Amino acid sequence: MSDLKMKLTTNWHAMRILRLGIGLLLVASAVQSKDWVMGMFGAFFLYQGIADVGCCGAAGCAPRTGKNTESVQATDMVDYEEVK
């Protein structure tokens, strides 16, 4: 339960706030106009804002942060040749 509370209360950035705002506006407009399709889009944006996920999931499109030892070793062994 503490993980959920920590996820909801930390890491608020501009994109997360924007998604939450768009979701709230779409849901409010959907309720006012009784349009369930717009309500589904609003619910999708609300979910993204609350859960801090993008279209690909939680950091699905982000590059890996861990170091791959094979690629580091391959770049260390580069030979350069001077062209005159």
Rosetta silent file (secondary structure, phi, psi, omega in degrees, C-alpha in Angstrom):
SEQUENCE: MSDLKMKLTTNWHAMRILRLGIGLLLVASAVQSKDWVMGMFGAFFLYQGIADVGCCGAAGCAPRTGKNTESVQATDMVDYEEVK
SCORE:     score description
SCORE:     0.000 S_00000001
   1 L     0.000  -32.947 -179.475    0.000    0.000    0.000 S_00000001
   2 H   -69.855  -29.214  176.767    2.885    2.370    0.692 S_00000001
   3 H   -64.531  -41.223  178.590    4.201    1.870   -2.866 S_00000001
   4 H   -65.133  -42.749  179.373    0.895    3.089   -4.279 S_00000001
   5 H   -63.850  -41.143  179.642    0.868    6.089   -1.951 S_00000001
   6 H   -66.888  -39.378  179.893    4.455    6.949   -2.871 S_00000001
   7 H   -66.441  -35.006 -179.443    3.721    6.639   -6.606 S_00000001
   8 H   -77.371  -25.992 -174.444    0.707    8.937   -6.311 S_00000001
   9 H  -102.966   -6.801 -179.201    2.452   11.598   -4.228 S_00000001
  10 L  -120.526  167.805  173.766    5.890   11.784   -5.889 S_00000001
  11 L    61.969   44.522  175.524    7.363   12.460   -9.338 S_00000001
  12 L   -87.937  117.803  179.732    4.827   15.056  -10.509 S_00000001
  13 L  -124.739  176.366 -172.632    6.140   16.685  -13.696 S_00000001
  14 H   -60.857  -40.975 -177.996    4.622   18.915  -16.360 S_00000001
  15 H   -67.713  -37.121  179.064    3.493   16.097  -18.671 S_00000001
  16 H   -66.628  -42.189  177.921    1.760   14.246  -15.847 S_00000001
  17 H   -66.217  -39.135  178.230   -0.091   17.386  -14.767 S_00000001
  18 H   -63.085  -44.976  177.789   -1.043   18.124  -18.392 S_00000001
  19 H   -61.303  -41.879  179.314   -2.472   14.609  -18.854 S_00000001
  20 H   -64.091  -42.856  178.457   -4.433   14.927  -15.627 S_00000001
  21 H   -64.486  -43.788  178.039   -5.813   18.321  -16.684 S_00000001
  22 H   -62.515  -41.910  179.124   -6.799   17.091  -20.150 S_00000001
  23 H   -62.308  -44.027  179.062   -8.473   14.074  -18.594 S_00000001
  24 H   -63.255  -42.621  179.094  -10.451   16.181  -16.156 S_00000001
  25 H   -64.179  -42.530 -179.585  -11.586   18.552  -18.927 S_00000001
  26 H   -67.182  -40.936  179.188  -12.625   15.692  -21.214 S_00000001
  27 H   -66.645  -42.682  178.490  -14.522   13.859  -18.481 S_00000001
  28 H   -62.473  -42.368  178.867  -16.312   17.048  -17.392 S_00000001
  29 H   -66.867  -36.945  179.573  -17.247   17.825  -20.987 S_00000001
  30 H   -67.167  -39.377  178.165  -18.409   14.249  -21.550 S_00000001
  31 H   -66.514  -40.798 -178.372  -20.653   14.337  -18.496 S_00000001
  32 H   -66.588  -41.529 -177.247  -22.099   17.675  -19.567 S_00000001
  33 H   -95.918   -0.093 -179.908  -22.796   16.562  -23.153 S_00000001
  34 L    56.150   45.280 -179.900  -23.589   12.921  -22.244 S_00000001
  35 L  -110.114  108.907 -174.909  -21.011   11.662  -24.740 S_00000001
  36 H   -75.305  -24.918  178.797  -19.552    8.325  -23.644 S_00000001
  37 H   -68.026  -45.239  176.984  -16.823    8.255  -26.325 S_00000001
  38 H   -64.707  -33.504  176.580  -15.321   11.495  -25.053 S_00000001
  39 H   -64.160  -35.755  177.419  -15.671   10.097  -21.540 S_00000001
  40 H   -67.771  -41.735  175.801  -13.566    7.086  -22.515 S_00000001
  41 H   -63.408  -40.926  177.063  -10.831    9.356  -23.879 S_00000001
  42 H   -62.856  -41.408  178.123  -11.034   11.403  -20.701 S_00000001
  43 H   -64.273  -36.615  178.320  -10.771    8.264  -18.562 S_00000001
  44 H   -63.630  -45.486  179.161   -7.713    7.203  -20.577 S_00000001
  45 H   -68.658  -36.013  175.474   -5.993   10.541  -19.954 S_00000001
  46 H   -62.474  -43.540  178.230   -6.992   10.477  -16.281 S_00000001
  47 H   -60.298  -44.553  179.198   -5.461    7.014  -15.936 S_00000001
  48 H   -61.887  -41.017 -179.134   -2.257    8.223  -17.579 S_00000001
  49 H   -70.257  -41.990 -177.640   -2.059   11.238  -15.278 S_00000001
  50 H   -73.123  -44.034 -175.523   -2.833    9.395  -12.059 S_00000001
  51 H   -86.614   -6.955 -178.519   -0.723    6.293  -12.726 S_00000001
  52 L    57.364   51.634  175.197    2.137    8.226  -14.418 S_00000001
  53 L  -122.712  153.809  175.131    2.197    6.032  -17.516 S_00000001
  54 E  -103.505 -161.752 -179.444    2.462    6.963  -21.150 S_00000001
  55 L   -68.137  -26.855 -178.039    1.126    5.217  -24.201 S_00000001
  56 L   -94.887    3.499 -176.351    3.801    2.538  -23.914 S_00000001
  57 E    99.407 -172.330 -176.781    3.346    1.886  -20.199 S_00000001
  58 L   -68.792  104.634  179.661    5.543    2.915  -17.321 S_00000001
  59 L    55.753   35.384  179.991    8.745    4.150  -19.001 S_00000001
  60 L   -70.879  -30.702 -178.770    8.188    1.744  -21.901 S_00000001
  61 L   -96.811   -3.175 -178.672    9.630    4.161  -24.448 S_00000001
  62 L   -76.073  147.303  176.966   12.466    5.400  -22.270 S_00000001
  63 L   -70.306  155.342  178.823   16.016    4.260  -23.057 S_00000001
  64 L   -67.492  141.724 -179.959   17.661    1.765  -20.749 S_00000001
  65 L   -99.566  -16.885  179.907   19.716    3.284  -17.973 S_00000001
  66 L   -74.556  150.270 -179.859   21.763    0.191  -17.096 S_00000001
  67 L   -87.254  133.486  175.485   25.180   -0.233  -18.619 S_00000001
  68 L   -94.290  115.208 -173.373   25.688   -3.055  -21.071 S_00000001
  69 H   -66.870  -30.319  179.666   29.233   -4.305  -20.514 S_00000001
  70 H   -67.291  -43.477 -178.728   29.572   -5.761  -24.024 S_00000001
  71 H   -70.454  -32.480  177.985   28.822   -2.464  -25.776 S_00000001
  72 H   -67.400  -42.413  179.196   31.141   -0.544  -23.416 S_00000001
  73 H   -67.513  -34.950 -179.843   34.010   -2.925  -24.153 S_00000001
  74 H   -67.777  -35.966  179.969   33.353   -2.738  -27.902 S_00000001
  75 H   -78.350  -21.815  177.743   33.618    1.065  -27.927 S_00000001
  76 H   -72.223  -20.560 -174.153   36.814    1.023  -25.868 S_00000001
  77 L  -101.156   27.373 -179.504   38.627   -0.932  -28.589 S_00000001
  78 L   -80.220  131.885  176.446   38.121    1.551  -31.453 S_00000001
  79 L  -102.120  135.952 -179.923   41.230    2.251  -33.545 S_00000001
  80 L  -111.379  141.479  178.580   41.663    5.641  -35.157 S_00000001
  81 L  -122.228  129.984 -178.806   43.719    6.270  -38.281 S_00000001
  82 L   -80.923  131.884  179.936   44.975    9.700  -39.190 S_00000001
  83 L  -104.827  126.329 -178.695   44.195   10.785  -42.736 S_00000001
  84 L  -110.479    0.000    0.000   46.677   13.185  -44.351 S_00000001
